[in-house]
Amino acid sequence: MRHIAILAVFLAPFLLAEELAKEPPVLAFRLVLPAEKEGVPKLPVMGTDATVCLEPEVLMDAKSVALAKADKGYAGAFQIALTFTPAGAKVFADLTRKNVGRRLAILIDGKVLSAPLIKDEVPGGKAVITGSFTRKQAEELAERISAAVKNARK
């Protein structure tokens, strides 16, 4: 009996990792707070040393996205290109127009992929997530976002 308990403790991390892999991915767009706020956790921005504190409200989610794919940007760095649904494109344009000068965090599974500064309204239904991504990282993130989009349509 004692050996069974030891085996269960040993296998628990592997079983947990397997369960997490079965969890549906979550995509969220949230505004970054202008300044750190007490009691609000600082989240690291993937691939950087930066951290951000986020507004609690999710402004957009996977239902707003039609397509996510990895590609190479103009500077040769890998990125994730997003195409929004018609409704998502309207929301994104409105969101960016109303929040010029603020940062918008794009999260997958609670991790901040990017938190760019909104410099102007972004019409047209397309956006890119840039960062220090390798080809493999960009492809995996695009696949994870695509899985979130597919799951949101169920």
Backbone as a chain_set.jsonl record, in Angstrom:
{"seq": "MRHIAILAVFLAPFLLAEELAKEPPVLAFRLVLPAEKEGVPKLPVMGTDATVCLEPEVLMDAKSVALAKADKGYAGAFQIALTFTPAGAKVFADLTRKNVGRRLAILIDGKVLSAPLIKDEVPGGKAVITGSFTRKQAEELAERISAAVKNARK", "coords": {"N": [[0.825, -1.193, 0.0], [1.937, 1.233, 0.748], [3.75, 1.686, -1.319], [2.104, 2.296, -3.463], [1.103, 4.827, -2.778], [3.447, 6.342, -2.908], [4.057, 6.101, -5.631], [1.829, 7.44, -6.712], [2.313, 10.074, -5.843], [4.668, 10.555, -7.223], [3.798, 10.405, -9.889], [1.921, 12.438, -10.07], [2.688, 15.153, -10.995], [3.04, 14.647, -13.748], [0.548, 13.708, -14.54], [-0.986, 15.977, -13.994], [0.096, 17.82, -15.831], [-0.724, 16.583, -18.172], [-3.498, 16.812, -17.922], [-3.775, 19.615, -17.984], [-3.04, 20.088, -20.596], [-5.282, 19.207, -21.86], [-7.108, 21.123, -21.284], [-9.187, 23.689, -22.591], [-7.827, 26.283, -24.637], [-7.399, 29.771, -23.766], [-8.074, 32.963, -24.942], [-7.513, 36.396, -24.586], [-8.093, 39.928, -24.587], [-6.971, 42.698, -22.956], [-6.878, 45.893, -21.362], [-3.922, 47.617, -20.331], [-3.093, 48.771, -17.139], [-2.482, 52.237, -16.43], [-0.598, 52.772, -14.468], [1.215, 50.998, -11.899], [-0.767, 49.188, -9.587], [-1.735, 48.772, -6.284], [-2.184, 45.533, -5.019], [-2.817, 44.465, -7.452], [-1.653, 42.007, -9.526], [1.616, 41.843, -11.06], [2.281, 40.994, -14.303], [4.477, 39.117, -16.349], [5.702, 40.115, -19.572], [5.846, 38.146, -22.315], [8.987, 37.09, -23.506], [10.342, 39.391, -22.849], [11.771, 41.678, -20.402], [9.889, 43.131, -19.197], [7.022, 43.961, -17.151], [3.476, 43.998, -16.589], [0.481, 45.488, -15.284], [-2.88, 44.64, -15.305], [-6.111, 45.802, -16.441], [-9.18, 44.601, -15.08], [-11.272, 43.84, -16.808], [-12.132, 41.838, -19.596], [-11.886, 42.697, -22.845], [-12.068, 41.757, -25.431], [-12.304, 38.503, -26.911], [-11.634, 35.096, -27.939], [-13.801, 34.726, -29.639], [-13.891, 36.919, -31.232], [-11.983, 36.63, -33.129], [-11.079, 35.487, -36.337], [-9.019, 34.166, -37.656], [-5.721, 32.975, -37.03], [-2.307, 33.11, -37.674], [1.108, 32.143, -38.053], [3.732, 34.14, -39.259], [6.336, 35.814, -41.161], [7.376, 39.05, -40.38], [7.793, 42.431, -41.695], [10.337, 43.217, -40.834], [11.621, 40.857, -40.719], [11.295, 39.336, -38.464], [9.585, 36.785, -36.639], [6.061, 36.604, -36.279], [2.636, 36.759, -35.082], [-0.104, 36.772, -37.044], [-3.262, 38.213, -36.939], [-6.621, 37.886, -37.947], [-9.655, 39.436, -37.718], [-13.103, 38.648, -36.984], [-15.997, 39.98, -38.737], [-17.597, 41.344, -36.782], [-15.749, 41.402, -34.677], [-13.751, 42.97, -35.831], [-14.97, 45.485, -35.884], [-15.277, 45.96, -33.134], [-12.572, 45.939, -32.357], [-11.555, 48.12, -33.818], [-13.042, 50.211, -32.651], [-12.239, 49.935, -29.986], [-9.458, 50.472, -30.174], [-9.555, 53.085, -31.18], [-10.744, 54.518, -29.072], [-8.843, 54.268, -27.118], [-6.341, 55.361, -27.654], [-2.953, 55.914, -26.984], [-2.856, 54.289, -24.801], [-1.941, 51.016, -23.557], [-2.497, 47.767, -24.892], [-3.037, 44.597, -23.809], [-2.429, 41.329, -24.992], [-3.42, 38.193, -24.331], [-2.737, 34.715, -23.908], [-3.889, 31.862, -22.487], [-3.573, 33.098, -19.993], [-1.055, 34.209, -20.106], [0.923, 36.978, -20.998], [1.287, 37.805, -24.232], [1.932, 40.007, -25.741], [2.041, 43.546, -25.331], [1.295, 46.057, -26.72], [1.601, 49.616, -27.405], [-1.148, 51.607, -28.143], [-1.258, 53.436, -30.911], [-2.875, 54.579, -32.769], [-6.167, 54.404, -34.231], [-7.081, 51.135, -35.248], [-8.273, 50.096, -37.978], [-9.876, 47.835, -40.338], [-9.694, 45.178, -39.617], [-7.445, 43.577, -39.103], [-4.492, 42.571, -37.334], [-1.234, 42.338, -35.8], [0.758, 40.295, -33.679], [3.656, 40.989, -32.243], [7.009, 40.212, -31.25], [9.781, 38.678, -29.6], [9.876, 36.164, -31.056], [10.667, 32.819, -31.96], [10.528, 30.874, -34.98], [9.252, 28.438, -34.367], [8.05, 29.045, -31.859], [6.25, 31.093, -32.627], [4.618, 29.654, -34.403], [3.552, 27.706, -32.656], [2.173, 29.345, -30.841], [0.338, 30.571, -32.566], [-1.094, 28.3, -33.31], [-2.191, 27.651, -30.815], [-3.796, 29.891, -30.339], [-5.515, 29.587, -32.513], [-6.747, 27.214, -31.744], [-8.105, 28.154, -29.5], [-9.895, 29.862, -30.775], [-11.338, 28.031, -32.322], [-12.469, 26.502, -30.25], [-14.08, 28.45, -29.063], [-16.121, 28.661, -30.87], [-17.682, 26.483, -30.546]], "CA": [[0.0, 0.0, 0.0], [2.839, 2.382, 0.838], [4.345, 1.892, -2.636], [1.098, 2.922, -4.315], [1.072, 6.25, -2.424], [4.668, 6.95, -3.443], [3.881, 6.151, -7.075], [0.852, 8.485, -7.004], [2.991, 11.354, -5.65], [5.631, 10.675, -8.304], [3.106, 10.602, -11.163], [1.006, 13.578, -10.028], [3.036, 16.25, -11.913], [2.838, 14.231, -15.136], [-0.887, 13.658, -14.765], [-1.453, 17.353, -14.018], [0.505, 18.393, -17.112], [-1.583, 15.99, -19.192], [-4.816, 17.419, -17.755], [-3.716, 20.988, -18.46], [-2.994, 20.051, -22.055], [-6.646, 18.964, -22.318], [-7.912, 22.317, -21.032], [-9.294, 24.536, -23.777], [-7.04, 27.516, -24.532], [-8.16, 30.997, -23.521], [-7.515, 34.157, -25.542], [-8.143, 37.585, -24.028], [-7.518, 41.249, -24.841], [-7.265, 43.541, -21.797], [-6.071, 47.103, -21.279], [-2.891, 47.699, -19.299], [-3.277, 49.917, -16.241], [-1.469, 53.264, -16.686], [0.426, 52.691, -13.423], [1.038, 49.845, -11.02], [-1.822, 49.383, -8.602], [-1.57, 47.856, -5.164], [-3.08, 44.386, -5.036], [-2.957, 43.943, -8.818], [-0.385, 41.326, -9.833], [2.411, 42.207, -12.233], [2.448, 39.845, -15.191], [5.575, 39.314, -17.302], [5.397, 40.125, -21.006], [6.645, 37.077, -22.897], [10.149, 37.439, -24.312], [10.931, 40.664, -22.419], [11.931, 41.829, -18.955], [8.811, 44.013, -18.764], [5.825, 43.434, -16.5], [2.323, 44.887, -16.711], [-0.701, 45.276, -14.454], [-3.98, 44.709, -16.265], [-7.496, 46.083, -16.072], [-9.838, 43.299, -14.901], [-12.245, 43.517, -17.852], [-11.734, 41.271, -20.886], [-12.571, 43.51, -23.853], [-12.285, 40.891, -26.59], [-11.823, 37.137, -26.68], [-11.446, 34.283, -29.15], [-14.962, 34.847, -30.528], [-13.657, 38.063, -32.117], [-10.906, 36.299, -34.066], [-11.425, 34.53, -37.392], [-7.852, 33.406, -38.092], [-4.403, 33.318, -36.481], [-1.26, 32.34, -38.345], [2.48, 32.63, -37.873], [4.411, 34.547, -40.491], [7.476, 36.71, -40.982], [7.027, 40.448, -40.576], [8.647, 43.218, -42.588], [11.703, 43.26, -40.314], [12.157, 39.506, -40.748], [11.003, 38.642, -37.21], [8.345, 36.012, -36.678], [4.935, 37.233, -35.601], [1.355, 36.08, -35.239], [-1.047, 37.649, -37.74], [-4.653, 37.96, -36.577], [-7.701, 38.436, -38.746], [-10.836, 39.439, -36.881], [-14.417, 38.472, -37.588], [-16.555, 41.317, -38.996], [-17.969, 41.965, -35.498], [-14.504, 41.627, -33.949], [-13.055, 44.095, -36.473], [-15.636, 46.71, -35.418], [-14.924, 46.124, -31.721], [-11.15, 46.276, -32.278], [-11.406, 49.498, -34.304], [-13.598, 51.081, -31.619], [-11.357, 49.808, -28.819], [-8.206, 51.192, -30.429], [-9.857, 54.511, -31.341], [-11.051, 55.095, -27.758], [-7.754, 54.071, -26.157], [-5.054, 55.823, -28.181], [-2.054, 56.301, -25.899], [-2.842, 53.232, -23.788], [-1.417, 49.734, -24.036], [-3.46, 46.671, -24.952], [-2.387, 43.299, -23.61], [-3.003, 40.165, -25.664], [-3.058, 37.065, -23.479], [-3.168, 33.355, -24.212], [-3.777, 31.04, -21.283], [-3.136, 33.92, -18.875], [0.294, 34.734, -20.329], [0.904, 38.162, -21.86], [2.094, 37.637, -25.438], [2.361, 41.317, -26.2], [1.273, 44.648, -24.736], [1.714, 47.228, -27.493], [0.992, 50.926, -27.242], [-2.099, 51.936, -29.21], [-0.849, 54.73, -31.457], [-3.947, 55.101, -33.602], [-7.224, 53.434, -34.483], [-6.666, 50.055, -36.149], [-9.416, 49.586, -38.738], [-9.514, 46.866, -41.361], [-9.873, 43.812, -39.159], [-6.208, 42.803, -39.018], [-3.479, 43.036, -36.379], [-0.158, 41.377, -35.611], [1.389, 40.202, -32.367], [5.094, 40.91, -32.468], [7.822, 39.933, -30.071], [11.02, 37.956, -29.91], [9.44, 34.786, -31.268], [11.281, 31.961, -32.963], [9.502, 30.329, -35.881], [8.506, 27.414, -33.63], [7.198, 29.701, -30.865], [5.168, 31.777, -33.33], [3.705, 28.632, -34.914], [2.843, 27.109, -31.519], [1.23, 30.338, -30.318], [-0.741, 30.697, -33.549], [-1.917, 27.09, -33.166], [-2.923, 27.755, -29.548], [-4.845, 30.892, -30.57], [-6.489, 28.95, -33.414], [-7.509, 26.26, -30.934], [-9.023, 28.963, -28.686], [-10.928, 30.331, -31.699], [-12.179, 26.859, -32.642], [-13.21, 26.158, -29.044], [-15.084, 29.499, -28.831], [-17.214, 28.496, -31.827], [-18.466, 25.273, -30.196]], "C": [[0.868, 1.255, 0.0], [3.445, 2.704, -0.534], [3.365, 2.564, -3.596], [1.046, 4.422, -4.044], [2.283, 6.97, -2.994], [4.558, 7.095, -4.955], [2.918, 7.268, -7.462], [1.489, 9.868, -6.861], [3.969, 11.596, -6.791], [4.942, 11.014, -9.631], [2.24, 11.857, -11.21], [1.413, 14.716, -10.969], [2.799, 15.897, -13.379], [1.349, 14.189, -15.475], [-1.467, 15.065, -14.836], [-1.114, 18.01, -15.351], [-0.382, 17.873, -18.234], [-2.987, 16.586, -19.127], [-4.831, 18.843, -18.292], [-3.704, 21.036, -19.977], [-4.385, 19.84, -22.637], [-7.545, 20.179, -22.125], [-8.019, 23.139, -22.31], [-8.497, 25.822, -23.595], [-7.954, 28.733, -24.375], [-7.4, 32.181, -24.115], [-8.26, 35.357, -24.972], [-7.366, 38.837, -24.416], [-7.955, 42.128, -23.677], [-6.364, 44.774, -21.824], [-5.082, 47.009, -20.123], [-3.205, 48.923, -18.447], [-2.172, 50.938, -16.504], [-0.324, 53.236, -15.673], [0.174, 51.446, -12.585], [0.004, 50.187, -9.965], [-1.662, 48.328, -7.512], [-2.626, 46.752, -5.233], [-3.306, 43.798, -6.42], [-1.63, 43.295, -9.199], [0.288, 41.866, -11.087], [2.618, 40.933, -13.048], [3.6, 40.106, -16.151], [5.061, 39.305, -18.735], [6.376, 39.155, -21.657], [7.8, 37.613, -23.748], [10.81, 38.756, -23.938], [11.166, 40.622, -20.914], [10.798, 42.663, -18.367], [7.709, 43.249, -18.037], [4.715, 44.464, -16.66], [1.269, 44.505, -15.669], [-1.898, 45.523, -15.363], [-5.301, 45.118, -15.631], [-8.205, 44.732, -15.958], [-10.733, 42.875, -16.07], [-11.602, 42.957, -19.114], [-12.56, 41.996, -21.944], [-12.896, 42.734, -25.122], [-11.768, 39.509, -26.222], [-11.746, 36.4, -28.017], [-12.623, 34.369, -30.121], [-14.8, 35.985, -31.532], [-12.65, 37.771, -33.22], [-11.384, 35.257, -35.077], [-10.255, 33.606, -37.705], [-6.605, 33.907, -37.375], [-3.382, 32.467, -37.215], [0.097, 32.978, -38.076], [3.021, 33.033, -39.235], [5.583, 35.446, -40.139], [7.025, 38.134, -41.282], [8.008, 41.14, -41.497], [10.097, 43.231, -42.143], [12.343, 41.875, -40.274], [11.924, 38.711, -39.479], [9.684, 37.882, -37.345], [7.291, 36.684, -35.815], [3.694, 36.38, -35.79], [0.394, 37.083, -35.862], [-2.467, 37.232, -37.37], [-5.577, 38.603, -37.593], [-8.952, 38.312, -37.897], [-12.085, 39.115, -37.679], [-14.949, 39.861, -37.914], [-16.941, 42.048, -37.694], [-16.719, 42.297, -34.681], [-13.725, 42.804, -34.506], [-13.646, 45.424, -36.012], [-15.254, 46.997, -33.966], [-13.467, 46.568, -31.587], [-10.905, 47.713, -32.742], [-11.894, 50.485, -33.245], [-12.699, 51.106, -30.384], [-10.07, 50.61, -29.021], [-8.441, 52.695, -30.583], [-10.056, 55.181, -29.981], [-9.876, 55.046, -26.781], [-6.384, 54.418, -26.714], [-4.22, 56.33, -27.007], [-1.999, 55.296, -24.758], [-2.248, 51.973, -24.401], [-2.51, 48.674, -23.947], [-2.707, 45.358, -24.829], [-3.168, 42.209, -24.335], [-2.492, 38.957, -24.898], [-3.543, 35.752, -24.074], [-2.871, 32.532, -22.975], [-3.189, 31.818, -20.108], [-1.737, 34.491, -19.002], [0.228, 35.892, -21.32], [1.858, 37.938, -23.032], [2.719, 38.956, -25.852], [1.494, 42.354, -25.512], [1.661, 45.948, -25.44], [0.952, 48.493, -27.117], [0.065, 51.161, -28.429], [-1.765, 53.342, -29.688], [-1.951, 55.389, -32.256], [-5.018, 54.03, -33.716], [-6.702, 52.391, -35.474], [-7.922, 49.499, -36.837], [-8.96, 48.458, -39.668], [-9.54, 45.421, -40.911], [-8.63, 42.948, -39.097], [-5.262, 43.434, -38.004], [-2.389, 41.97, -36.314], [0.334, 41.436, -34.168], [2.867, 40.005, -32.64], [5.8, 40.647, -31.148], [9.094, 39.256, -30.52], [10.705, 36.48, -30.081], [10.346, 34.075, -32.261], [10.161, 31.483, -33.881], [8.623, 29.334, -35.125], [7.565, 28.047, -32.607], [6.007, 30.375, -31.537], [4.143, 30.773, -33.85], [2.887, 28.009, -33.789], [1.814, 28.075, -30.946], [0.059, 30.53, -31.279], [-1.669, 29.49, -33.485], [-2.765, 27.147, -31.907], [-4.065, 28.771, -29.679], [-5.93, 30.306, -31.471], [-7.343, 27.944, -32.665], [-8.506, 27.0, -30.046], [-10.19, 29.453, -29.539], [-11.891, 29.189, -32.019], [-13.048, 26.489, -31.45], [-14.322, 27.167, -28.77], [-16.29, 29.347, -29.738], [-18.078, 27.276, -31.538], [-19.77, 25.639, -29.546]], "O": [[0.553, 2.23, -0.683], [3.63, 3.874, -0.868], [3.785, 3.333, -4.461], [0.954, 5.212, -4.984], [2.163, 8.083, -3.507], [4.94, 8.131, -5.499], [3.161, 7.976, -8.439], [1.228, 10.749, -7.682], [4.088, 12.721, -7.276], [5.453, 11.822, -10.407], [1.862, 12.296, -12.296], [0.553, 15.217, -11.694], [2.399, 16.755, -14.166], [0.943, 14.587, -16.566], [-2.35, 15.325, -15.654], [-1.958, 18.688, -15.938], [-0.751, 18.621, -19.14], [-3.6, 16.839, -20.164], [-5.775, 19.244, -18.973], [-4.298, 21.933, -20.576], [-4.652, 20.241, -23.77], [-8.616, 20.264, -22.725], [-7.036, 23.273, -23.039], [-8.494, 26.394, -22.505], [-9.113, 28.724, -24.79], [-6.22, 32.376, -23.823], [-9.487, 35.347, -24.882], [-6.144, 38.809, -24.554], [-9.149, 42.293, -23.429], [-5.216, 44.698, -22.261], [-5.362, 46.409, -19.086], [-3.543, 49.984, -18.973], [-1.035, 50.55, -16.774], [0.796, 53.636, -15.991], [-0.933, 50.909, -12.563], [-0.089, 51.327, -9.51], [-1.476, 47.145, -7.795], [-3.805, 47.013, -5.474], [-3.923, 42.741, -6.548], [-0.594, 43.959, -9.195], [-0.369, 42.286, -12.039], [3.079, 39.919, -12.524], [3.697, 41.197, -16.712], [4.116, 38.591, -19.07], [7.591, 39.328, -21.559], [7.607, 38.481, -24.6], [11.734, 39.202, -24.619], [10.806, 39.656, -20.242], [10.757, 42.877, -17.155], [7.491, 42.06, -18.272], [4.978, 45.653, -16.843], [1.184, 43.355, -15.238], [-1.926, 46.504, -16.106], [-5.576, 44.829, -14.467], [-7.853, 43.801, -16.683], [-10.931, 41.681, -16.296], [-10.647, 43.528, -19.639], [-13.789, 41.918, -21.94], [-13.881, 43.022, -25.802], [-10.917, 39.357, -25.346], [-11.789, 37.013, -29.084], [-12.453, 34.109, -31.312], [-15.481, 36.019, -32.556], [-12.482, 38.571, -34.141], [-12.016, 34.267, -34.709], [-10.445, 32.422, -37.983], [-6.449, 35.106, -37.141], [-3.557, 31.257, -37.364], [0.21, 34.191, -37.896], [2.796, 32.352, -40.235], [5.795, 35.794, -38.977], [6.381, 38.396, -42.298], [8.937, 40.521, -42.015], [11.0, 43.254, -42.98], [13.487, 41.735, -39.841], [12.303, 37.542, -39.404], [8.787, 38.296, -38.079], [7.59, 37.254, -34.766], [3.694, 35.412, -36.55], [0.11, 38.126, -35.272], [-2.831, 36.06, -37.472], [-5.343, 39.724, -38.044], [-9.279, 37.228, -37.412], [-12.121, 39.286, -38.898], [-14.403, 40.846, -37.415], [-16.642, 43.231, -37.533], [-16.645, 43.359, -34.064], [-13.106, 43.556, -33.752], [-12.91, 46.382, -35.775], [-14.946, 48.135, -33.611], [-13.158, 47.463, -30.801], [-10.129, 48.44, -32.122], [-11.228, 51.484, -32.974], [-12.435, 52.165, -29.815], [-9.648, 51.344, -28.128], [-7.607, 53.495, -30.157], [-9.583, 56.297, -29.768], [-9.904, 55.701, -25.739], [-5.377, 53.842, -26.301], [-4.706, 57.071, -26.152], [-1.183, 55.436, -23.846], [-2.076, 51.882, -25.617], [-3.339, 48.691, -23.037], [-1.844, 45.047, -25.649], [-4.398, 42.171, -24.297], [-1.286, 38.721, -24.821], [-4.619, 35.684, -24.667], [-1.744, 32.509, -22.479], [-2.409, 31.278, -19.324], [-1.272, 35.187, -18.099], [-0.437, 35.801, -22.352], [3.075, 37.886, -22.855], [3.88, 39.015, -26.259], [0.349, 42.078, -25.152], [2.277, 46.829, -24.84], [-0.161, 48.452, -26.594], [0.446, 50.942, -29.579], [-1.961, 54.318, -28.964], [-1.97, 56.61, -32.41], [-4.796, 52.88, -33.339], [-5.978, 52.718, -36.414], [-8.548, 48.56, -36.346], [-7.765, 48.175, -39.759], [-9.419, 44.518, -41.739], [-8.73, 41.722, -39.043], [-5.228, 44.653, -37.833], [-2.603, 40.83, -36.727], [0.325, 42.489, -33.531], [3.281, 38.987, -33.194], [5.236, 40.843, -30.071], [9.433, 39.269, -31.704], [11.211, 35.641, -29.335], [10.745, 34.647, -33.275], [8.982, 31.672, -33.581], [7.397, 29.379, -35.228], [6.41, 27.637, -32.495], [4.877, 30.244, -31.068], [2.938, 31.006, -33.751], [1.682, 27.802, -33.932], [0.704, 27.668, -30.603], [-1.088, 30.64, -30.845], [-2.887, 29.632, -33.592], [-3.927, 26.739, -31.92], [-5.168, 28.536, -29.187], [-7.121, 30.501, -31.226], [-8.541, 27.834, -32.925], [-9.63, 26.533, -29.856], [-11.335, 29.46, -29.087], [-13.109, 29.365, -31.989], [-14.232, 26.193, -31.614], [-15.393, 26.789, -28.295], [-17.37, 29.844, -29.42], [-19.09, 27.056, -32.204], [-20.55, 24.757, -29.189]]}, "num_chains": 1, "name": "protein.A"}
